[in-house]
Amino acid sequence: MDWKEYAENYSNDFHGSLGHGAASDDEDRRAALENVLVKRTLLPDHLMWQLRLSDFSEQEKEVGAFIIGSLDKDGYLSIQLEEVAFLVDSWPDVAIVERVLARIQEFDPPGVAARGLAESLLIQLRQLGLDGASLPARIVRDFLPMLESRRFDRLARELNVPIEQVAEATKVISVLEPKPGRDFSDADTRYVTPDVFVQKVGEEYVVTLNDEGLPRLRVSSFYRRMLGQNGSPEARGYIQEKMRAAAWLIKSIHQRQRTLYMVTSSIVKFQRDFLDSGVSQLRPLVLKDVANDIGMHESTVSRATAGKYAHTPQGTFELKYFFTSSLRGGHGSEVSAESVKEKIREIIAKEDARKPLSDQYIAELLGKEQIDIARRTVAKYRELMGILPSSKRKQVY
C-alpha cells in the first residue's frame, strides 16, 4: 500500500457534517441554551448554610451538623434522638437534641428533618399557618391511612364534618411535599446534547450531524515527510504501523458518523407522521425494519443508536424512543405502544375527576377506536406513565 498517498487522502481535518444542510443560527443558539450543565445544591449544603446563619451555641451547631448528616436523600431523619445524643462527641442531653431538631425542622425546604411522613406534613401545615386543631392537621395526624385510600365518606363520619370540608382539606394536603429533599440532588443535572438534528426544510426533513464534540483529526505531515526520507527499515516500519492505526481511527469515526446519519435518515422516513403531528402518530418500528432499509445488521443499528439523541421539531428524543412495539389496530393495521400510551393519557386527562375511568372502561374506549388492548395492558401503561389507578384519582367536591 502506498502510505504516502493514503496519508495525503487523510491529511485534511476530519470535521465535516453529513447531510444536505446545516442548522440555522437560531437552531444553534437554541441548542447551545439546551446543552447546559448545571450542578444542583446538595441538601446537606443547603441546610448547613442555614445552620451557620442561626444563633446556635457551638454544641448545638455540632448536634445540628450531625442531624443534617444523618438525613436520607428525601430529607427524613431515621436515627433516634437518643442515638444522636450518644454519638455526638460533646455528649449533649436528649433535650438539647430535641431543641436543635425542632429548629432545623423550621429550615428550608419545608418539612425537612421529620421522622416520618405525618410529621413532615404537619410541619408544612404549621408553616402555612394551620395549627394542630385545623382539619387538614387532624386528618394527617389521625387518619393518614384513610386519606391515602381516599375514603372521604368515612373520613367525614369519623371527623363529624360535611364531606365538602373533607374535600377542601384534602386539597390543601395534596399540595404538600411528601419528599422534602426531592428538589436537591447529589448528581449533576445534565441537559442532553443532541447527536443529530432533524429539521424541516420546505416539505422535506433534513438530517444534520452535530460534530461539535468531535476532535479534528489528521495525519501529521511530519510523519508523511519521514516516510519519504531514507531511514532504517525498523523506523519506516514503526511509522507505517502508527500511520495505519491513525488512518484506521479516522476511518472508524467517519464510518460511525456515516452509520448514524443513515440510521437517523431511515428513522425519519419511517416516522415522518410523528415529526409532522406528534406522539399520537408514532408508528411501530423495530431494529430489523431500519436494518433492512439501510442494508446493515440489526446489531449495527442497535450500537449506532445506543445513547444517541436527536433534536426534532417535536423535541429532543433518544433514538431508541422511535423503536416501539405494536398493538393491533383496525382493519389489520398496527399502532405503536407509545401512541396508545398517549391516548390513555388524553382519556384520563379528560375524565370527570369525580368519576374516574377504570382500566377496563379505558380498554373498551380504545376498542371503539379499533385498538385491541387488554385491561392489564392499560394498567401497565398507566403505571409506566406514573398515573394512579381510578380509586386514587377520585376527587370529592
C-alpha positions in Angstrom: 0.0 0.0 0.0 1.3 3.5 -0.8 1.2 5.1 2.6 2.3 8.5 1.3 -0.8 8.6 -0.9 -3.0 7.3 1.8 -1.7 9.9 4.2 -2.5 12.6 1.7 -6.1 11.5 1.5 -6.5 11.9 5.2 -4.3 15.0 5.7 -7.4 17.3 5.8 -9.3 17.9 9.0 -12.0 15.3 9.7 -14.7 17.6 11.0 -17.4 17.8 8.4 -21.1 17.1 8.8 -23.0 14.6 6.8 -26.2 16.0 5.4 -27.8 18.3 2.9 -27.7 21.4 5.1 -26.5 22.9 8.4 -28.5 24.1 11.4 -29.6 27.6 11.3 -28.2 30.3 13.6 -31.4 30.2 15.6 -31.2 26.4 16.0 -27.5 26.7 17.0 -28.4 29.3 19.7 -31.3 27.2 20.8 -29.2 24.1 21.1 -26.5 26.0 23.0 -29.0 27.0 25.6 -30.3 23.5 25.9 -26.9 21.9 26.3 -26.2 23.4 29.7 -24.5 21.5 32.5 -25.6 22.7 36.0 -24.9 21.3 39.4 -27.6 21.5 42.0 -27.1 22.5 45.6 -26.9 19.4 47.8 -29.5 19.2 50.6 -26.8 19.0 53.4 -25.0 22.0 52.0 -28.3 24.0 51.8 -29.1 23.1 55.4 -25.6 23.7 56.7 -25.7 27.2 55.2 -28.8 27.9 57.2 -27.3 26.3 60.3 -24.2 28.6 60.2 -26.5 31.6 59.9 -28.5 30.6 63.0 -27.8 31.7 66.6 -26.8 28.3 67.9 -24.2 27.6 70.5 -21.1 25.6 69.4 -22.5 22.4 71.0 -25.9 23.0 69.2 -24.1 23.5 65.9 -22.3 20.2 66.4 -25.6 18.5 67.1 -27.2 20.2 64.1 -24.4 19.2 61.8 -24.8 15.6 63.0 -28.6 15.6 62.4 -28.1 17.1 58.9 -25.5 14.5 58.1 -27.9 11.8 59.1 -30.8 12.7 56.8 -31.7 10.4 53.9 -32.0 11.6 50.3 -35.7 12.5 50.8 -34.8 14.7 53.8 -36.1 12.4 56.6 -34.3 11.6 59.9 -34.4 7.8 60.6 -32.0 7.8 63.6 -33.3 8.0 67.1 -32.6 11.2 69.1 -31.0 9.1 71.9 -28.6 7.7 69.4 -27.7 11.2 68.2 -27.0 12.3 71.8 -24.8 9.2 72.3 -22.8 9.6 69.0 -22.1 13.4 69.2 -18.7 14.0 70.7 -19.8 16.6 73.2 -22.5 14.2 74.7 -25.4 16.6 74.7 -28.6 15.9 76.6 -31.5 14.5 74.6 -33.4 17.7 75.4 -30.7 19.7 73.6 -31.0 17.3 70.6 -34.8 17.8 70.6 -34.5 21.5 70.7 -32.0 21.6 67.8 -34.1 19.2 65.7 -37.1 21.5 66.2 -35.1 24.4 64.9 -33.8 22.5 61.9 -37.4 21.5 61.1 -38.1 25.2 60.5 -35.4 25.3 57.8 -36.0 25.3 54.1 -37.2 23.1 52.5 -40.5 22.9 54.4 -41.0 19.5 56.2 -37.3 18.6 56.3 -35.7 16.6 59.2 -39.1 14.9 60.0 -39.1 11.4 61.4 -42.0 10.3 59.2 -44.5 11.4 56.6 -47.1 12.6 59.0 -44.6 14.7 61.0 -43.3 16.2 57.7 -46.8 17.1 56.5 -47.7 18.6 59.9 -44.6 20.8 59.8 -45.6 22.0 56.4 -49.1 22.7 57.5 -47.8 24.6 60.5 -45.6 26.8 58.2 -48.8 27.5 56.2 -50.4 28.8 59.4 -52.6 25.8 60.1 -52.2 24.6 63.7 -52.8 21.1 65.1 -56.5 21.9 65.6 -57.1 22.6 61.9 -59.0 20.0 59.8 -56.0 19.2 57.5 -53.8 18.6 60.5 -56.3 16.4 62.2 -56.6 14.3 59.1 -52.8 14.0 58.7 -52.3 13.2 62.4 -55.1 10.7 63.0 -56.4 9.5 59.7 -53.5 9.4 57.2 -54.1 5.7 56.1 -57.7 6.5 55.5 -56.7 9.6 53.4 -54.3 7.5 51.3 -57.2 5.1 50.5 -59.4 8.1 49.7 -62.2 7.0 52.0 -63.7 10.6 52.1 -67.1 9.5 53.2 -65.7 7.6 56.2 -63.4 10.5 57.0 -66.4 12.8 57.1 -68.2 10.5 59.5 -65.2 10.0 61.8 -64.5 13.7 61.9 -68.2 14.6 62.1 -67.9 17.3 59.4 -69.5 17.7 56.0 -67.8 15.8 53.2 -67.3 19.2 51.4 -65.0 20.2 54.2 -63.0 17.0 53.9 -62.6 17.6 50.2 -61.3 21.1 50.9 -58.9 19.8 53.5 -57.5 17.1 51.2 -56.9 19.8 48.5 -54.7 21.6 51.0 -52.8 18.4 51.9 -52.4 17.4 48.2 -50.1 20.4 47.6 -47.7 19.4 50.4 -44.4 17.8 49.5 -44.1 14.2 50.8 -40.3 14.1 50.0 -38.8 17.4 51.1 -35.4 16.6 49.7 -36.7 15.8 46.2 -35.5 19.1 44.7 -32.0 18.5 45.9 -29.8 16.0 44.1 -26.4 14.6 44.7 -25.8 14.3 41.0 -25.2 16.7 38.2 -28.2 17.6 36.1 -27.2 17.2 32.5 -29.2 18.6 29.6 -28.9 16.3 26.6 -26.6 17.4 23.8 -28.2 16.2 20.5 -26.0 14.0 18.4 -28.1 14.7 15.3 -30.5 17.5 14.2 -33.7 16.8 12.2 -35.1 20.0 10.6 -37.9 20.6 8.1 -36.8 22.5 5.1 -39.7 23.1 2.7 -41.6 19.8 2.6 -38.6 17.6 3.4 -36.8 16.7 6.6 -33.0 17.2 6.6 -30.7 15.3 8.8 -27.5 17.0 10.0 -25.0 15.5 12.4 -23.8 17.5 15.4 -20.0 17.4 15.0 -19.3 19.9 17.8 -17.9 17.2 20.1 -15.7 15.5 17.6 -12.0 16.2 17.6 -10.3 17.5 14.5 -8.1 14.6 13.3 -5.5 14.4 10.6 -2.3 12.5 9.9 0.7 14.7 10.7 2.6 15.9 7.7 5.8 15.4 9.8 5.4 11.7 9.6 4.5 11.8 5.9 7.8 13.6 5.2 9.6 11.0 7.3 8.2 8.2 5.0 9.9 9.9 2.1 13.3 10.0 3.7 15.8 7.3 3.7 15.7 5.6 7.1 16.2 2.3 8.7 13.6 -0.4 7.9 12.7 -0.6 11.6 12.0 3.2 11.7 9.9 3.1 8.5 8.0 0.0 9.7 7.3 1.8 13.0 6.0 4.9 11.3 3.9 2.9 8.9 2.3 1.0 11.8 1.4 4.2 13.6 0.0 5.8 10.4 -2.0 2.7 9.8 -3.5 3.0 13.3 -4.2 6.7 12.9 -5.9 6.1 9.5 -7.9 3.3 11.0 -9.1 5.6 13.8 -10.1 8.4 11.3 -11.9 5.9 9.1 -13.7 4.3 12.1 -15.0 7.7 13.2 -16.1 8.6 9.7 -17.9 5.2 9.4 -19.6 5.7 12.7 -20.9 9.1 11.8 -22.0 7.8 8.4 -23.9 4.9 10.1 -25.6 7.3 12.5 -26.6 9.5 9.6 -28.0 6.6 7.6 -29.9 5.2 10.6 -31.4 8.6 11.5 -32.4 9.2 7.9 -34.2 5.8 7.9 -36.0 6.6 11.1 -37.1 9.9 9.7 -38.5 8.1 6.7 -40.5 5.7 8.9 -41.6 8.2 11.5 -42.5 11.2 9.2 -46.0 11.3 10.6 -44.6 11.7 14.1 -42.4 14.5 13.0 -45.4 16.2 11.4 -48.0 15.6 14.1 -46.5 14.3 17.4 -46.5 11.2 19.5 -50.0 10.1 18.6 -48.7 9.3 15.1 -45.6 7.4 16.2 -45.7 4.1 14.2 -44.5 0.7 15.3 -40.8 0.2 14.4 -38.2 -2.4 15.2 -34.5 -2.6 14.6 -35.0 -5.0 11.8 -37.1 -2.5 9.8 -34.3 0.0 9.8 -31.6 -2.6 9.3 -33.3 -3.9 6.2 -33.9 -0.4 4.9 -30.2 0.6 5.0 -28.7 -2.8 4.4 -27.0 -3.3 7.8 -27.2 -5.8 10.6 -29.6 -5.2 13.5 -26.7 -5.2 15.9 -25.1 -2.4 13.9 -28.3 -0.3 14.1 -28.5 -1.1 17.9 -25.0 0.1 18.5 -25.4 3.2 16.3 -28.5 4.3 18.3 -27.2 3.5 21.8 -27.1 6.7 23.9 -27.7 8.9 20.9 -30.2 11.8 20.8 -32.0 13.6 18.0 -33.3 17.2 18.1 -36.5 17.2 16.1 -39.4 19.7 15.6 -41.3 17.6 18.3 -38.5 17.9 20.8 -35.3 16.0 21.7 -35.6 12.3 21.9 -33.3 9.3 22.4 -33.1 7.5 19.1 -34.3 4.3 20.8 -37.6 6.1 21.6 -38.5 5.7 17.9 -38.4 1.9 18.2 -41.6 0.9 19.7 -43.7 -2.3 19.9 -47.1 -2.5 18.3 -50.7 -3.4 19.1 -53.4 -4.5 16.7 -55.5 -1.7 15.2 -58.5 -1.7 13.0 -58.6 -3.4 9.5 -55.4 -5.3 10.3 -53.3 -2.2 10.9 -50.9 -1.7 13.8 -50.5 1.1 16.3 -47.4 1.9 18.4 -47.3 1.4 22.1 -46.2 5.0 22.6 -49.2 6.3 20.7 -51.5 4.1 22.8 -49.9 5.5 26.0 -50.6 9.0 24.7 -54.3 8.1 24.0 -54.6 6.7 27.5 -53.1 9.9 29.0 -55.5 12.0 27.0 -58.5 9.9 28.0 -57.6 10.2 31.7 -56.9 14.0 31.4 -60.5 14.5 30.1 -62.3 12.3 32.6 -64.6 13.5 35.3 -62.5 13.7 38.4 -65.5 12.7 40.5 -66.0 9.6 38.4 -62.6 8.4 37.2 -62.5 5.8 34.5 -61.4 2.2 35.3 -58.7 0.5 33.3 -61.4 -1.9 31.9 -63.5 1.1 30.6 -60.5 2.7 29.1 -59.7 -0.6 27.3 -63.3 -0.6 25.9 -63.0 3.0 24.8 -59.8 2.2 22.9 -61.5 -0.9 21.5 -64.1 1.5 19.9 -61.1 3.1 18.1 -60.2 -0.3 16.8 -57.3 -0.7 19.2 -57.2 -4.2 20.6 -55.8 -3.9 24.2 -56.4 -5.8 27.4 -57.2 -4.2 30.7 -53.9 -5.4 32.2 -52.1 -3.7 29.4 -53.9 -0.4 30.1 -52.9 -0.8 33.8 -49.3 -1.5 32.8 -49.1 1.6 30.5 -50.8 3.7 33.1 -48.3 2.7 35.8 -45.4 3.3 33.4 -46.7 6.9 33.0 -46.9 7.4 36.7 -50.8 7.7 36.7 -52.7 6.5 39.7 -55.5 3.9 39.5 -59.1 5.2 39.3 -59.6 4.5 43.1 -56.9 7.0 43.9 -57.7 9.6 41.2 -61.2 10.2 42.5 -61.8 13.8 43.8 -64.7 14.9 46.0 -66.1 18.4 45.6 
